[in-house]
Amino acid sequence: MVVENAFIRLLYSTSTGRLTSLQRKDTNLQMNVTQDLLYYHSFNGSSGVNTTGMDEETKRGVIQVGRNGGREGGREGGREES
């Protein structure tokens, strides 16, 4: 399947529906491309990290970051400011 306008031509696979090629019409430059469809598993509010085997300072950092939604919040380099 082809989608195009005065500037660009896009070629999609008829079997997968994914973009396979694009062409700039002004320079006739054509590039083959690979399109991957991925997903992001959002943060659920807890640390979501298995802390088994971590030392206590590392565990505290993981839990602190989990509590504030991933923002560092006064922490620099994984250590609390004094």
Summary of the structure (lengths in Angstrom):
residues: 82
radius of gyration: 23.4
end to end distance: 61.3
largest distance: 61.3
contacts: 141
relative contact order: 0.11
helix: 15%
strand: 27%
